[in-house]
Amino acid sequence: MEALDTAVNYWEDALAAYTSGHPAPGDGPLAVTSAEEAEFVRDLQRLLDAAIKLQSESEAMFLDQRSVLFRTDSSTRLHGDTATAVTSTNDSFVSAQDEVADLREFEEFAEIPPDYDSLPLYQSALQQFEESGIPYRCLRTEMVRCSSDVEYLAKLHCIRLGFQYLFRDDAMWQWFADAGRQVLTDLLLFADKDPKDFLIAYEDMLDFLQEKSFWSNLEQELSLKGVKAMTFYDVVMDYILMDAFEDLESPPSSVTAVVQNRWLSNGFKETALTTAVWSVLKAKRRMLKFPYGFMSHFYAISEQMSPLMAWGFLGPDENLRDICHHFKDQVMGFLMDIFSFNKTRYTTVEELAEDVFQHVKVRVDSISQKMAAQG
């Protein structure tokens, strides 16, 4: 499934390049110029549609909690209003008692059921879901500890409104920009990397985002990546950070082979890893529909940050690994905070936005303090 996802990404980029009419740097134009190429594009679209359908079917078989793979070994019979489990083993009731978990261990993670009548913002999101649906790129229900996909999507709708409310204030937009710059610069300095090229790329991105004339192309670019809304959550948290963490959890075998080779020096391993990351980003740049758009600026930042994060999570430097894992833990903690009824008020857009901002401040401060303590 991971290999299929990689293939789909390449085919999407290829289709975008062939249908855009824009030249690919170094390769000349890829625009369709003949009937044969037009047929090739149609074949590529059919291939892509079939692959996406296969992805959906694979997820239903292997990832969906309703799949037979996630069922227990017990069958269930109903007697009146009582469900009794009939096990296929001969274990006694006494021995089974030893296997029962102490529910008190889960109290830390359990949410107190909310009074939904006191949450008008959440109620309006549920109505939005019932009437017209809520678009999403991928479901992260379990990751943020929601009880159902419907709860996740309703909260997602509310969080989008909250971020839109926050970014109406230019001072708030500037705070997020400054916080992001500071955290990432501190990460580079902690790893003894020169932040100059990163800072140039970061400022170029900020200038790009402030130019409203680019936004129509930006939305088109990100829609090709499956992004459904132009909010901080959808673009930065969901598309950029969550995907990056997932990639780091399952690195290519070629990367792990280099990093785990005990005959190579650490310096050589880090250089090889950096070269591999840059090669991938260079290939992606060449296929961009908008050579100077959002993704181009994003890849320029990634050229500086991705090798560091990959080395931090996969390499032998324990201090850097600790910092990178703390960074990830704070990001994940922030997401669970804003999706929690207990920690975030789903009452009004204003109150939710206030809570979201307080959560992000706490997490940014934690990252900064961790690096200062270990620096």
Phi, psi and omega in degrees: 000323177295318179295320179296319179298319177298316180298317180300318179299317179294318181294323177296316178297319180295317180296319179297320181294319182289333185259357185275329186081003179264141179289146173270127183307124177089345185244355184080177184291145176251006184298149180294128183234357183211167179297324179295319179291326177297320178293323177299318179297319178295319177296320180295322178295319178295319177299316180296317179299317180295321180294320179294321177297318178297321176303313182298317180293323179295317179298320180295324182282318192250340186244332183293133181297341179277354180296153178300336180294337183259004179280154178277176178278001182260146172257161186237133174246148179250126174243104183060241181262005186247130177264126179241132182274135178248107184276156181265002181258169179258014181297142179283163178298324181295315181292328180293330180301327182294339184268352183284129182285149175281113185296340178296338179293339184259001183298329181298329185260352185280136176268141174288125180306126184279162170272099188298334180294339180268009182238073184298326180295316178294321179298319179293327177292321177298321178294319176300318179297317182293322187277317185222000181081166179232116183292147180209155178273316175204152181276128178240039186304306183290323183301320182260010174062044170274155184279342181202165177295324179297317178298317180300313184292321178296316178294323177302316178300315180296317181295322175301315178297322179297315179292322177299321178295316180300315187278003169292336181268118181300326180295325178290318177302317180294323179298314180297319179297315180294319181295317179297316179299316184293314182298313183290324176296318179298322177298316179296315180295322178299326180271011180061039177252144177286120183276004187304307183295324177297313182298323177297313181295322181294315179294323176299320178296315179298318177298319179298315183291335180277351178269102187297336181293342180272352192290329179295318177292324179299314179297322179293318178302309185287332177295328176294338178267004178091001180289128188260342181213144183271065177241164180301320179297310186294319186275306187278308186286307187282307186283312187278301188285312182296318178296322180296317179296321179294321178296321181289334177287335180228068182291155177302149181299329179296327179286312181296328180297320179289312185296325184269359180286111185284351180273347181264145178288157179298323178298318179293318180300315181295319178296317179296319179295316178298317179298319180297317180296315180297324179297318179296315181295323178296318178296320179294321179300321184292341183259006185291138176289324178242097187300338181239028182267201184299313184296326177297316177294322179296318179294327178297319176291319181297328179301332180268324187267324186297315178300321180296313181294319179297316179293323180295316182281327188254339185278182186270355183286105186293322180294316179294321179297319180299316180294316181296319179292324177295319177302312179297317181299322180290322176297313180295321178297320177299316180297316179294327177297312186284341177264010183259129173297329184286332187248347182227134182274115177264050184259304176224161178299319183296314181291321177297315180299320178298317180293318179301316181294320178296321179296317183291325177297317179299316183290321178296317178298321180296318179296314181297318180293323179297314181291324178294323181290327183260354184286000000 
